[in-house]
Amino acid sequence: MKKKILVTGACGFIGSHLVEKLAKNKKYDVTALCYYNSSNSIGNLSYIHKKLLKKIKIIFGDVRSEDLTTNITKNKDIVVHLAALISIPYSYVSPKSYIDTNIYGTYNILNSCKNNSVKKIIITSTSEVYGTAQYVPIDEKHPLNSQSPYAASKVAADQIALSFKKSFNLPVLIARPFNTFGPRQSSRAIIPTLITQMINQKNFIKVGNINTKRDFTYIDDTINGFIKLINSKKIDADQINIASGFEIEIKNLIKVISNQLDIKKLRIIFDKKRIRPKNSEVYRLLASNKKIKKLYNWQPKYKNARNFSYAISKTIDWFKLNKNVSISNFHDYNI
């Protein structure tokens, strides 16, 4: 018998890739929750082949609605909760929106799963909850230090999830991806904004802080991490990093991308609008992935400079093929 699985935030970057992967597996009956909109847009799910898309039950709604979460979690075996507001810059402008969606929305999912006896719930966190690394590599015992309203909302959501596990024995697992990148990613993220600027402007880019370091994880590795967590019977781990364990400074990332696009001279313009407030900047994120390797037998494929460069080339190819869709708001990107 097929396992019934619900993915919230299915129309997003990671969500669409996860739904696509699950739909290819005959073991799963997949329901995808897309954020309600008047145009009935399914977002990144539109990149999935039409034949495969027919196998997916797509519903529209908002996790801030308790009525909705109660209904969509009924008779589900597994729920993967990805729905969230994710833009750090916008969280400075409208922090309450992040409280409403990321905290209250997660509560609705958890409470509905509890009431409907869902067998496994995977809550998606973010590496931003750690803040600037106090030590590296960052393992799951690293202190949580939210440096933006977005990060604070995710810390709160994680803690509520763990409290439900401890208080109600809810089978919760927190997945914590580190800086996932690849095809379909919003052009507000650092790698897509660099790619799209270079493709369109050739000789200059606008950036913020280029001295920060990040542990970038290619989308295929992130999705395989989620699949490992979904398929495993283990839920005692509580919190799991999904990360390559490879870090790169943003100024070196710029070189990697410009070299692949064969740009000989690139002028870098520092834009104050793209710089986080001083005390809000996360300067370094480098993860330990020992836990997921040991408990779930997961291995990243893109875990060194050579493989990272290859993943960047695949990402560039996708953005070249999807120019009109992907570059609409790259001028507004903030780092």
CORMOBEL-V34063 format. One record per residue. SS is DSSP state (2 for helix, 1 for strand, 0 for the rest). NEAR is the number of other C-alpha atoms within 12 Angstrom. Layout:
ss=SS near=NEAR
ss=SS near=NEAR
This chain:
ss=0 near=8
ss=0 near=15
ss=1 near=24
ss=1 near=31
ss=1 near=39
ss=1 near=45
ss=1 near=50
ss=1 near=45
ss=0 near=43
ss=0 near=44
ss=0 near=39
ss=0 near=34
ss=2 near=41
ss=2 near=44
ss=2 near=40
ss=2 near=40
ss=2 near=40
ss=2 near=42
ss=2 near=47
ss=2 near=39
ss=2 near=34
ss=2 near=38
ss=2 near=35
ss=0 near=21
ss=0 near=21
ss=0 near=17
ss=0 near=17
ss=1 near=30
ss=1 near=30
ss=1 near=39
ss=1 near=40
ss=1 near=44
ss=1 near=42
ss=1 near=40
ss=1 near=34
ss=0 near=25
ss=0 near=15
ss=0 near=10
ss=0 near=10
ss=0 near=17
ss=0 near=21
ss=0 near=30
ss=2 near=31
ss=2 near=31
ss=2 near=36
ss=2 near=27
ss=2 near=25
ss=0 near=27
ss=0 near=19
ss=2 near=13
ss=2 near=13
ss=2 near=21
ss=2 near=25
ss=0 near=19
ss=0 near=23
ss=0 near=36
ss=1 near=26
ss=1 near=32
ss=1 near=29
ss=1 near=29
ss=1 near=30
ss=0 near=32
ss=0 near=39
ss=0 near=30
ss=0 near=24
ss=2 near=24
ss=2 near=18
ss=2 near=26
ss=2 near=36
ss=2 near=28
ss=2 near=24
ss=2 near=38
ss=0 near=38
ss=0 near=26
ss=0 near=23
ss=0 near=31
ss=0 near=32
ss=1 near=43
ss=1 near=49
ss=1 near=46
ss=1 near=49
ss=0 near=44
ss=0 near=45
ss=0 near=42
ss=0 near=36
ss=0 near=38
ss=0 near=30
ss=2 near=38
ss=2 near=29
ss=2 near=24
ss=2 near=29
ss=2 near=22
ss=2 near=14
ss=0 near=19
ss=2 near=25
ss=2 near=19
ss=2 near=24
ss=2 near=34
ss=2 near=27
ss=2 near=28
ss=2 near=34
ss=2 near=44
ss=2 near=35
ss=2 near=31
ss=2 near=39
ss=2 near=48
ss=2 near=34
ss=2 near=34
ss=2 near=51
ss=2 near=46
ss=2 near=34
ss=2 near=31
ss=2 near=41
ss=2 near=32
ss=2 near=23
ss=0 near=25
ss=0 near=25
ss=0 near=31
ss=0 near=31
ss=1 near=38
ss=1 near=45
ss=1 near=47
ss=1 near=50
ss=1 near=46
ss=0 near=45
ss=0 near=43
ss=2 near=47
ss=2 near=42
ss=2 near=38
ss=2 near=39
ss=0 near=34
ss=0 near=32
ss=0 near=32
ss=0 near=20
ss=0 near=18
ss=0 near=24
ss=0 near=26
ss=1 near=37
ss=0 near=29
ss=0 near=33
ss=0 near=21
ss=0 near=25
ss=0 near=19
ss=0 near=27
ss=0 near=27
ss=0 near=26
ss=0 near=30
ss=0 near=33
ss=2 near=34
ss=2 near=39
ss=2 near=39
ss=2 near=33
ss=2 near=39
ss=2 near=47
ss=2 near=36
ss=2 near=31
ss=2 near=37
ss=2 near=38
ss=2 near=29
ss=2 near=31
ss=2 near=41
ss=2 near=31
ss=2 near=22
ss=2 near=29
ss=2 near=29
ss=2 near=16
ss=2 near=15
ss=2 near=18
ss=0 near=23
ss=0 near=32
ss=0 near=34
ss=1 near=45
ss=1 near=42
ss=1 near=43
ss=1 near=40
ss=1 near=41
ss=1 near=43
ss=0 near=42
ss=0 near=38
ss=1 near=40
ss=1 near=41
ss=0 near=39
ss=0 near=36
ss=0 near=39
ss=0 near=38
ss=0 near=34
ss=0 near=34
ss=0 near=32
ss=0 near=34
ss=2 near=42
ss=2 near=44
ss=2 near=41
ss=2 near=40
ss=2 near=45
ss=2 near=48
ss=2 near=41
ss=2 near=40
ss=2 near=38
ss=2 near=32
ss=2 near=23
ss=2 near=23
ss=0 near=23
ss=0 near=20
ss=1 near=23
ss=1 near=34
ss=1 near=33
ss=1 near=36
ss=0 near=28
ss=0 near=29
ss=0 near=32
ss=0 near=21
ss=0 near=27
ss=1 near=29
ss=1 near=38
ss=1 near=40
ss=0 near=43
ss=1 near=45
ss=1 near=42
ss=2 near=37
ss=2 near=36
ss=2 near=37
ss=2 near=42
ss=2 near=38
ss=2 near=34
ss=2 near=42
ss=2 near=41
ss=2 near=32
ss=2 near=30
ss=2 near=40
ss=2 near=38
ss=2 near=24
ss=0 near=21
ss=0 near=19
ss=0 near=24
ss=0 near=29
ss=0 near=22
ss=0 near=25
ss=0 near=35
ss=1 near=35
ss=1 near=44
ss=1 near=50
ss=1 near=49
ss=0 near=49
ss=0 near=44
ss=0 near=38
ss=0 near=34
ss=1 near=31
ss=1 near=31
ss=1 near=24
ss=2 near=27
ss=2 near=25
ss=2 near=21
ss=2 near=30
ss=2 near=35
ss=2 near=28
ss=2 near=30
ss=2 near=37
ss=2 near=33
ss=2 near=21
ss=2 near=23
ss=0 near=30
ss=0 near=16
ss=0 near=23
ss=0 near=16
ss=0 near=17
ss=0 near=24
ss=1 near=19
ss=1 near=23
ss=1 near=17
ss=1 near=19
ss=0 near=19
ss=2 near=17
ss=2 near=18
ss=2 near=29
ss=0 near=27
ss=0 near=27
ss=0 near=20
ss=2 near=16
ss=2 near=14
ss=2 near=25
ss=0 near=31
ss=0 near=32
ss=0 near=29
ss=1 near=32
ss=0 near=40
ss=0 near=40
ss=1 near=42
ss=0 near=32
ss=0 near=37
ss=2 near=23
ss=2 near=29
ss=2 near=39
ss=2 near=22
ss=2 near=16
ss=2 near=23
ss=2 near=27
ss=0 near=19
ss=0 near=29
ss=0 near=26
ss=0 near=31
ss=0 near=25
ss=0 near=31
ss=0 near=30
ss=0 near=21
ss=2 near=23
ss=2 near=14
ss=2 near=21
ss=2 near=33
ss=2 near=30
ss=2 near=21
ss=2 near=33
ss=2 near=36
ss=2 near=28
ss=2 near=26
ss=2 near=35
ss=2 near=35
ss=2 near=23
ss=2 near=26
ss=2 near=33
ss=2 near=24
ss=2 near=17
ss=0 near=23
ss=2 near=25
ss=2 near=16
ss=2 near=22
ss=2 near=33
ss=0 near=31
ss=0 near=20
ss=0 near=19
ss=2 near=33
ss=2 near=27
ss=2 near=26
ss=0 near=33
ss=0 near=33
ss=0 near=37
